């Protein structure tokens, strides 16, 4: 990429500015599809921001499909028409009016039982530990409901990562990101999330014991209860 084309970050909500800057650089052709982004340490130095803020921004860009993390390390700009990715946005109010949240749930119902089954076959010991850590974090969070919701998603993502299929991970991450944007937390209760913990445990135990049918059925049941709860609220 030659000389430093990045600009130092100066204001609040740093990660949003990083996202905007990288989008603009792509639109201007200064970063091209297929280009590898600098490593986190180098990029945080070029931007003049913390690695925490940078990681938040990269998570957003990955969820939107603008950037992809490849196995073996490195993040790359996707080989897609970035204008379509960046100009296509969802209006949260409109989504709630049309109950399009159900469409996102349908996608999860189609892929997550299969993710759970595949994880039984491919999960490494490290993956198992990561899933368990995610569960423990959800169970430990007692006060902050919003944080609990975010950590709840961490388990689903850890499960997807155990498939070793980055396409499944990106698909699920995008779905979860959009559900959070349309304020799914307003449709859930602390009681439902507590029940969700037990359902996650059932899924985890099936994966840990390498029982794909049991894991798939436990995930399907978990998502069905989620759908029922949301439909009742809508």
C-alpha positions in Angstrom: 0.0 0.0 0.0 3.0 2.3 0.0 3.0 5.4 2.2 0.8 5.7 5.2 -2.7 6.4 3.8 -4.4 6.3 7.2 -5.3 9.3 9.3 -4.9 9.6 13.1 -8.1 9.1 15.1 -9.0 12.0 17.4 -12.5 11.9 18.7 -15.0 9.7 20.7 -16.6 6.5 19.5 -13.2 5.7 18.0 -14.2 2.3 16.4 -16.9 4.0 14.3 -14.4 6.4 12.9 -12.0 3.5 12.0 -14.9 1.7 10.2 -15.7 4.9 8.3 -12.1 5.6 7.4 -11.5 2.0 6.0 -14.8 2.2 4.1 -13.7 5.5 2.5 -10.3 4.2 1.6 -11.9 1.2 -0.2 -14.4 3.4 -2.0 -11.5 5.7 -3.1 -9.6 2.8 -4.4 -6.7 3.3 -2.0 -7.3 -0.1 -0.6 -8.3 -2.7 -3.2 -10.3 -6.0 -3.0 -7.8 -8.7 -2.1 -5.4 -6.3 -0.3 -4.2 -7.6 3.1 -4.7 -5.1 5.9 -1.7 -4.3 8.1 -1.4 -6.4 11.3 -3.2 -5.1 14.4 -0.1 -3.7 16.0 0.9 -1.8 12.9 -2.6 -0.6 12.0 -3.3 0.7 15.5 -0.1 2.7 15.3 -0.9 4.1 11.8 -4.4 5.1 13.1 -3.2 6.3 16.4 -5.8 4.3 18.3 -5.8 1.4 20.8 -5.9 -2.2 19.7 -9.2 -2.6 21.6 -10.9 0.1 19.4 -9.3 -1.4 16.3 -10.6 -4.9 17.1 -14.1 -3.5 17.6 -13.9 -1.8 14.2 -12.6 -5.0 12.5 -15.4 -7.0 14.1 -18.0 -4.6 12.5 -16.2 -4.8 9.1 -16.1 -8.6 9.2 -19.7 -8.8 10.2 -20.7 -6.6 7.2 -18.6 -8.7 4.8 -16.2 -5.8 4.0 -13.2 -7.6 5.5 -12.6 -11.3 6.0 -10.2 -13.0 8.4 -8.5 -15.9 6.7 -7.3 -19.1 8.4 -3.6 -18.8 9.2 -3.8 -15.1 10.0 -4.4 -11.8 8.2 -7.4 -9.8 7.3 -8.3 -9.1 3.7 -10.7 -6.8 1.8 -13.4 -9.0 0.2 -13.5 -9.6 -3.5 -17.0 -8.1 -3.8 -18.6 -4.9 -4.9 -18.0 -2.9 -1.8 -20.6 -0.3 -2.8 -23.3 -2.8 -2.4 -22.1 -3.9 1.0 -21.7 -0.4 2.3 -24.7 1.3 0.9 -27.2 -1.5 1.8 -28.4 -0.7 5.3 -31.3 -1.7 7.5 -33.8 0.6 9.1 -34.4 -0.8 12.6 -37.9 0.8 12.8 -38.9 -0.6 9.5 -37.6 -4.0 10.4 -39.7 -4.1 13.5 -42.8 -3.0 11.7 -42.5 -5.8 9.1 -41.3 -8.3 11.8 -38.4 -9.1 9.5 -36.6 -10.3 12.6 -38.2 -13.6 11.9 -36.2 -13.9 8.6 -33.0 -13.7 10.6 -34.3 -16.4 12.9 -35.2 -18.6 10.0 -31.6 -18.4 8.8 -30.3 -19.4 12.2 -32.8 -22.3 12.3 -31.5 -23.5 9.0 -27.8 -23.4 9.8 -27.2 -23.6 13.5 -28.4 -27.2 14.1 -26.0 -28.2 11.4 -23.3 -26.1 12.9 -23.8 -27.9 16.2 -23.6 -31.3 14.5 -20.5 -30.4 12.6 -18.8 -29.0 15.7 -19.2 -32.5 17.2 -17.0 -33.8 14.5 -14.4 -31.0 14.2 -14.1 -29.3 17.5 -10.6 -29.3 19.0 -9.9 -29.4 22.7 -9.2 -25.7 22.4 -12.6 -25.1 20.8 -14.3 -27.0 23.6 -12.5 -24.8 26.2 -13.5 -21.7 24.3 -17.1 -22.7 24.3 -17.0 -23.4 28.0 -15.4 -20.1 28.8 -18.1 -18.4 26.8 -20.8 -20.2 28.8 -19.1 -19.3 32.1 -19.0 -15.6 31.1 -22.7 -15.6 30.4 -23.5 -17.3 33.6 -21.3 -15.0 35.6 -22.9 -11.8 34.2 -25.7 -11.0 36.7 -26.2 -7.2 36.5 -25.7 -5.8 33.0 -28.5 -7.2 30.8 -27.1 -5.7 27.6 -23.7 -7.3 28.3 -25.3 -10.6 29.1 -27.0 -10.5 25.7 -23.6 -9.8 23.9 -22.0 -12.7 25.9 -24.9 -14.9 25.0 -23.9 -14.5 21.3 -20.3 -15.4 22.1 -21.3 -19.0 22.8 -23.0 -19.3 19.4 -19.9 -17.8 17.7 -17.6 -20.1 19.5 -19.7 -23.1 18.4 -19.5 -21.9 14.8 -15.7 -21.4 15.0 -15.5 -25.1 16.1 -16.7 -26.1 12.7 -13.4 -24.7 11.2 -15.5 -23.2 8.4 -15.0 -19.5 8.3 -18.0 -19.0 5.9 -20.3 -20.3 8.6 -18.7 -18.1 11.2 -19.1 -15.0 9.1 -22.7 -15.8 8.2 -23.7 -16.3 11.8 -21.7 -13.3 13.0 -23.5 -11.1 10.4 -26.9 -12.5 11.5 -26.2 -11.9 15.2 -24.9 -8.4 14.4 -28.1 -7.5 12.6 -30.3 -8.9 15.3 -28.5 -6.7 17.8 -28.9 -3.7 15.6 -32.7 -4.1 15.5 -32.7 -4.2 19.3 -33.5 -7.8 19.8 -32.8 -7.2 23.5 -36.1 -5.3 23.8 -37.9 -8.6 22.9 -36.1 -10.7 25.4 -36.2 -10.8 29.2 -33.7 -11.6 31.9 -35.8 -14.7 32.6 -35.5 -15.9 29.0 -31.8 -15.5 29.0 -31.5 -17.5 32.3 -33.4 -20.3 30.6 -31.1 -19.9 27.6 -28.1 -20.7 29.8 -29.5 -24.1 30.5 -30.2 -24.7 26.8 -26.7 -23.7 25.9 -25.3 -26.2 28.5 -27.3 -29.0 26.9 -25.9 -28.1 23.4 -22.4 -27.8 24.8 -22.6 -31.2 26.6 -23.7 -32.9 23.4 -20.8 -31.3 21.5 -18.3 -32.2 24.2 -19.5 -35.8 24.2 -19.4 -35.9 20.3 -23.1 -36.6 19.9 -24.1 -34.7 16.6 -27.8 -35.8 16.6 -28.3 -34.7 20.2 -26.4 -31.4 19.6 -28.5 -30.7 16.5 -31.8 -31.4 18.3 -30.8 -29.3 21.4 -29.9 -26.4 19.1 -33.2 -26.7 17.2 -35.2 -26.7 20.5 -33.2 -23.7 21.7 -34.0 -21.7 18.6 -37.7 -22.8 18.6 -38.1 -21.4 22.2 -36.4 -18.2 21.1 -38.8 -17.9 18.2 -41.8 -18.5 20.4 -40.7 -15.9 22.9 -40.2 -13.3 20.2 -43.5 -14.0 18.4 -45.3 -13.6 21.7 -43.6 -10.2 22.2 -44.3 -9.1 18.7 
